[in-house]
Amino acid sequence: MAVMKHLHIYEKIKDKPGYFRCLHPDCTHFAKRSLIIGKRASCVCGEPFVLDYDQLKLRRPHCPRCTRGKKQQQIVDLIRPEDLLPIDFATFLEENKD
């Protein structure tokens, strides 16, 4: 059976260290860790993300939005609601003339 064309949801294979398989029931894809670093994958929440070395240390790599702990809290703390509001660029440029 050919590999399906979709974003894979990866999980470590217990019996083969360094190998990952797709969790989709009809997909036969599996790959070595070094071949999937930097590739786009799908999180269990459905959000696409790019795999990096730190995520591949996990049993099931997931997107940054699903991360728990200090790292996630730091990301949330960096985003302030006032930064997400639209601004008037003409006013902004006049206020910030040097």
VENGIVEN-V112990 format. One record per residue. N is the residue number from 1. PSI is psi in degrees with one decimal (* if undefined). NEAR is the number of other ideal C-beta (glycine too) atoms within 8 Angstrom. D_LAST is the distance of its C-alpha to the last C-alpha in Angstrom with 2 decimals. Layout:
BEGIN
N | PSI | NEAR | D_LAST
N | PSI | NEAR | D_LAST
END
This chain:
BEGIN
1 | 135.2 | 3 | 64.29
2 | 155.8 | 3 | 61.01
3 | 134.0 | 6 | 57.65
4 | 152.5 | 8 | 56.08
5 | 96.5 | 3 | 52.76
6 | 168.5 | 7 | 50.51
7 | 127.2 | 7 | 47.88
8 | 147.0 | 11 | 49.89
9 | 110.7 | 12 | 49.89
10 | 151.7 | 14 | 50.70
11 | 142.5 | 10 | 52.93
12 | 143.7 | 9 | 54.24
13 | 120.9 | 9 | 57.86
14 | -40.8 | 4 | 59.76
15 | -16.2 | 3 | 62.47
16 | 94.3 | 6 | 60.16
17 | 135.1 | 3 | 57.40
18 | 1.5 | 6 | 54.20
19 | 146.5 | 11 | 55.14
20 | 150.7 | 14 | 53.76
21 | 159.8 | 9 | 55.38
22 | 139.8 | 12 | 54.28
23 | -9.4 | 10 | 55.37
24 | 133.2 | 9 | 56.10
25 | -25.6 | 4 | 59.89
26 | 3.8 | 5 | 60.51
27 | 135.2 | 11 | 58.24
28 | 11.2 | 6 | 59.78
29 | 134.6 | 9 | 56.54
30 | 151.6 | 8 | 56.09
31 | 158.8 | 8 | 53.98
32 | 149.4 | 8 | 53.25
33 | -44.4 | 10 | 50.03
34 | -22.0 | 6 | 48.71
35 | -17.4 | 7 | 49.05
36 | -0.4 | 13 | 47.05
37 | 128.7 | 10 | 43.94
38 | -0.6 | 6 | 40.98
39 | 153.7 | 8 | 43.09
40 | 136.7 | 7 | 42.41
41 | 174.3 | 14 | 44.78
42 | 138.2 | 11 | 45.40
43 | 164.6 | 14 | 45.23
44 | -21.3 | 8 | 48.15
45 | -9.7 | 8 | 45.91
46 | -6.8 | 5 | 45.56
47 | 128.7 | 9 | 41.88
48 | 148.1 | 8 | 41.36
49 | 164.6 | 12 | 39.56
50 | 130.0 | 7 | 39.45
51 | 136.5 | 13 | 41.79
52 | 175.4 | 8 | 40.65
53 | -42.1 | 6 | 42.75
54 | -37.8 | 5 | 42.22
55 | -30.7 | 10 | 43.29
56 | -0.4 | 13 | 46.39
57 | -18.2 | 5 | 47.55
58 | 158.3 | 8 | 48.32
59 | -43.8 | 4 | 51.60
60 | 102.0 | 10 | 49.86
61 | 143.0 | 10 | 46.27
62 | 167.4 | 11 | 44.05
63 | 160.9 | 10 | 40.54
64 | -27.5 | 7 | 37.72
65 | -29.3 | 7 | 38.13
66 | -0.9 | 10 | 41.73
67 | 138.4 | 10 | 40.93
68 | 154.5 | 4 | 42.03
69 | -162.4 | 6 | 41.06
70 | -41.1 | 5 | 38.11
71 | -44.2 | 7 | 36.27
72 | -42.0 | 10 | 36.36
73 | -37.0 | 8 | 35.22
74 | -39.3 | 8 | 32.17
75 | -43.4 | 10 | 31.24
76 | -38.8 | 7 | 31.78
77 | -29.0 | 6 | 29.72
78 | -25.5 | 6 | 26.66
79 | 113.7 | 8 | 26.77
80 | 141.4 | 6 | 25.57
81 | -35.7 | 6 | 26.68
82 | -22.1 | 5 | 23.35
83 | -20.9 | 6 | 21.90
84 | -9.6 | 6 | 24.68
85 | 143.9 | 6 | 24.00
86 | 146.1 | 3 | 22.66
87 | 159.2 | 6 | 19.27
88 | 112.5 | 6 | 18.19
89 | -33.3 | 6 | 15.58
90 | -45.7 | 6 | 14.67
91 | -41.0 | 8 | 14.00
92 | -44.4 | 9 | 12.13
93 | -39.6 | 8 | 9.69
94 | -38.0 | 7 | 9.33
95 | -27.8 | 6 | 9.00
96 | 27.3 | 6 | 6.27
97 | 136.7 | 5 | 3.79
98 | * | 2 | 0.00
END
